[in-house]
Amino acid sequence: MKHRMQLSREVHGKGFTLIELLVVLVILGLLAGVVGPQVMKYLGSSKSKTARLQIEELSAALDLYRLELGRYPSSEEGLTALVQPPGVVEARWQGPYLKKKTVPKDPWGFDYHYQFPGQQDVYDLFSLGADNASGGDGENSDVLGWES
């Protein structure tokens, strides 16, 4: 009988107490509270950097389009002209000019804005950020193709 009680204590004594579990949860909560905002800040800036890189890729494709056809796509043709021949099929069109054969969306899931002729440059190519509205700060700020 004495041996059985000792065995029972050994088996039940190997787990964590409720206090120990609560202390671990508090520590994890504190870490998440400190580290979480920093990670989210980097996530927002990485989306802006991704948008800038995609704008550079689209700009290179637009320049190649212009070299082959002698003009940039009109605002009506838009960026779709990089992956599909414009309404009037031109013999010089050698596309698609993008590797994935689709026009990418910006990192927030919106279409890139393209205007030719542009108001800021030969053409304007930009993303309006997470809020898809002009202006804003942080992740909502615009990513403009004419700014370096």
Secondary structure by P-SEA (a helix, b strand, c coil): caaaaaaaaaaaaccccaaaaaaaaaaaaaaaaaaaaaaaaaaaaaaaaaaaaaaaaaaaaaaaaaaaccccccccccccccccccccccccccccccccccccccccbbbbbbbcccccccbbbbcccccccccccccccccccccc
